[in-house]
Amino acid sequence: MALHLHLILKNMSSRRSRSRQSGGARISDDQINDLVSKLQQLLPRFVTVDVSAATVLQETCNYIRSLHREVDDLSERLSELLATTDSAQAAVIRSLLSQ
């Protein structure tokens, strides 16, 4: 996997360096490989088989979108729950959530 990622990222790096303006901090291919590997480990369906960096990035984006949907759903459910509780209980719950 490391060699496969290295080849992909080397190509990406050469394109990036041609388009980059001077003065920016350069990130090495090894650093990019390390970051992609760390992202892959954070994914819930983490698989150790060789996958491209592009696949890892796409899966990361998909996972973040799903987390956003889950937060939205939970927020809606909480709002519905607070609407059905008496005001004293709702105030306690709101104060706990604001901490």
MODELLER restraints for C-alpha pairs under 7 A, 6 or more apart:
rsr = mdl.restraints
at = mdl.atoms
rsr.add(forms.Gaussian(group=physical.xy_distance, feature=features.Distance(at['CA:1:A'], at['CA:50:A']), mean=4.61, stdev=0.5))
rsr.add(forms.Gaussian(group=physical.xy_distance, feature=features.Distance(at['CA:1:A'], at['CA:51:A']), mean=6.95, stdev=0.5))
rsr.add(forms.Gaussian(group=physical.xy_distance, feature=features.Distance(at['CA:5:A'], at['CA:33:A']), mean=6.65, stdev=0.5))
rsr.add(forms.Gaussian(group=physical.xy_distance, feature=features.Distance(at['CA:5:A'], at['CA:52:A']), mean=6.09, stdev=0.5))
rsr.add(forms.Gaussian(group=physical.xy_distance, feature=features.Distance(at['CA:5:A'], at['CA:53:A']), mean=6.12, stdev=0.5))
rsr.add(forms.Gaussian(group=physical.xy_distance, feature=features.Distance(at['CA:6:A'], at['CA:29:A']), mean=6.87, stdev=0.5))
rsr.add(forms.Gaussian(group=physical.xy_distance, feature=features.Distance(at['CA:6:A'], at['CA:33:A']), mean=6.89, stdev=0.5))
rsr.add(forms.Gaussian(group=physical.xy_distance, feature=features.Distance(at['CA:9:A'], at['CA:29:A']), mean=6.33, stdev=0.5))
rsr.add(forms.Gaussian(group=physical.xy_distance, feature=features.Distance(at['CA:10:A'], at['CA:29:A']), mean=6.55, stdev=0.5))
rsr.add(forms.Gaussian(group=physical.xy_distance, feature=features.Distance(at['CA:36:A'], at['CA:53:A']), mean=6.37, stdev=0.5))
rsr.add(forms.Gaussian(group=physical.xy_distance, feature=features.Distance(at['CA:36:A'], at['CA:56:A']), mean=6.87, stdev=0.5))
rsr.add(forms.Gaussian(group=physical.xy_distance, feature=features.Distance(at['CA:40:A'], at['CA:46:A']), mean=6.10, stdev=0.5))
rsr.add(forms.Gaussian(group=physical.xy_distance, feature=features.Distance(at['CA:40:A'], at['CA:56:A']), mean=5.85, stdev=0.5))
rsr.add(forms.Gaussian(group=physical.xy_distance, feature=features.Distance(at['CA:43:A'], at['CA:60:A']), mean=6.67, stdev=0.5))
rsr.add(forms.Gaussian(group=physical.xy_distance, feature=features.Distance(at['CA:82:A'], at['CA:90:A']), mean=5.51, stdev=0.5))
